Amino acid sequence: MSSRLAGSCALIVFAFCLVQGIRADNSFTTTVGRALVGMAATFGVGLLVGLVAQRMLDENVKAEERRLKKQSEGVVEDR
């Protein structure tokens, strides 16, 4: 999940940077260089956000499993 999120965000930023570089009449080297830097930075941030989201999701699933297990054993808790 985290690598998909990071890759998707990085490609979106890369395309956006290319379009903006072309609109600003920058040279090819400048446009592609800045787009690559933006893509690399966004990939790192997206990977970090994806890992945090995955951990959060895993913790919530484990907590729900424990709650359901206790409920099936007859122990009812209100949160």
Secondary structure, DSSP 4 states (H G I P E B T S, - for coil): -HHHHHHHHHHHHHHHHHHHHHHTT--HHHHHHHHHHHHHHHHHHHHHHHHHHHHHHHHHHHHHHHHHHHHHTT-----
